[in-house]
Amino acid sequence: MFRGSYEAKITEGRLKLPSDFEKPVIASNVRQFYVTSVDGKSAEIWPLPEWEKREAKLAEYSTMDDAVAKYLNMTSYYGQQVEMDKQARISLPKILRGTARLEGEVMVMGKLSYLEVINSQALQETITAGAMSKDERNKVAAILGPAS
């Protein structure tokens, strides 16, 4: 559903969805989102139905599983359920805005079923430092299979 990246601006704690991301959201009639993070470095904006699918999968595992418990701790600590307003703006949790430096200019990136919001400077540093290795490219190629 979501692909590509767009520059955006956070004003008064709210992100205006770029129009290319707003269109599929409106077409799917989604107004509720779960905004969270697994590391505090960026925000993940999940359409609530997609987030609920993740919750259902996690519910199949015991909360005694350390990885699941840690994931739930992180996503609950940073997370809030929000509603998109009529101008297609989404509020980002204050604690997450602070830790991820999400003020002013940001990048909004499509990650298939959710959006990632990241500080523009932090993203540039990550992209510059993180070229894909040959092993990583081969792993993705194996997942995708032969080109048609």
N, C-alpha and C positions, 0 to 999 in steps of 0.2 A: 504494500500500500504506500509506503513512504520510501522515496529514494532521492538521492542528490543532496546538495547542501546549499544553504542560503544565508546571507548576512541578515541579521536582525538586530533589534535594539530592545533592551529591557528598560522600561521606564516605570518608576514607582512600584517596582517589584513584579511588574506584569510584562509578559512576552506577547507581542502581537505575532500570531502565526503568519509566516510567509504565505502568500496566496496559493502557491502550488501545493502546500500542505493543508491549507484551509479547505480547498476544494474537495478532496476525498473525505475529510472529516464531516463536512456538511452533507455530502452525498450519502454517507453512512448514518447520518442522523445521530451522531455522537456529540454529547455536550459535557459528559462527565469524564474526568481523567484522573489517573493516579500519577502524581509527580513524586519521584524518588531518586535515589542514587545508591549504588553499591559501594562507592568509595569516596564520596564527597568531592570528587574532582569535576563532575559534570552532572547535569540533571537529565533524567529519563522521563519523558512524558508519554505515558501509556494510555491509550483509549481504555476506559474502564472495562469494557468487555474483554479486551486482550489481557489486561492485568488479572481479571478474574479467572481466565484460563490458566495463568501461571499459578495462582493461588490454589486452584483445584488440583494441579499436578503436585504442588508442594504438600497439600493436605494428605496425599497418599503416603507420604513418608512420615516417620515418627519425628516429632519435634525433639526427640532425644538425639537425632542425628546432628552432630556438631556443625556440619556444613550448612544444613538447612536452618538450624537455630541461628547461626551467625548471619546468614543471608536475611532472615526475617528481622533480626535485630537491626541490621544496617538499613534495610528498606523501610522499616517502621520508623526508625530514628529520623531519617531524612524525608519520610513520605507524608503526603497529605492528599486527600481526595479533593479535587477542585472542579468547578464548573466554568466552562468557557462562556465569556460574556457575548453580547450581541455584536461587538466589534472584533470578535475572534481573538480575544486576549485571555491568557491563562496566567493566573498568579503562581509564582514560584515560592516555596517555603523559605522563610527568612534565614533559617539556619543553613540551608543549602546554598542560598545566594551568597552567604558570607564565606563558607568554606570553599566553594567552587569559583569565587570571584565573578559572579554572574550579575554584573551591572554594566550598563552602557552597551557597547558593541559586542555581540556574540555571534557564534555560528550555530545554525540549526541544521542538523544532519539527519537524513532519513536512514533508519536502521530496520527496514522492512515493516515490522509491526509496531514500532514506536519511534519517537523522535529523541535525539540527544541534543542537549544544549550545552555548549562549552565556550569558555572564555576564548575569544579570537586569538589572543597572543599565546595562550597555553596550547591551543590546537596547532598553531603554526610551529611551535617548538616540537610538539609530538610528531607531526608529519615530517619535519626536517630530520629529526633524529631516528625515526622509525621506519626506514625503508624495509619492504618485505624481503626476507631472506629467500634463498632458493628453496629451502625446505618448506617454508610457509607457502610459497607460490605453488609448489608441488602438492601440498596438502589440499589447498583450495581446488586445484585442478582435478585431484582425485575425487573430491566431493561433487564437482560439477560434471565430471565425465567428459567424454569426447565432444568436441565442438561439432555442431550440426552443419 
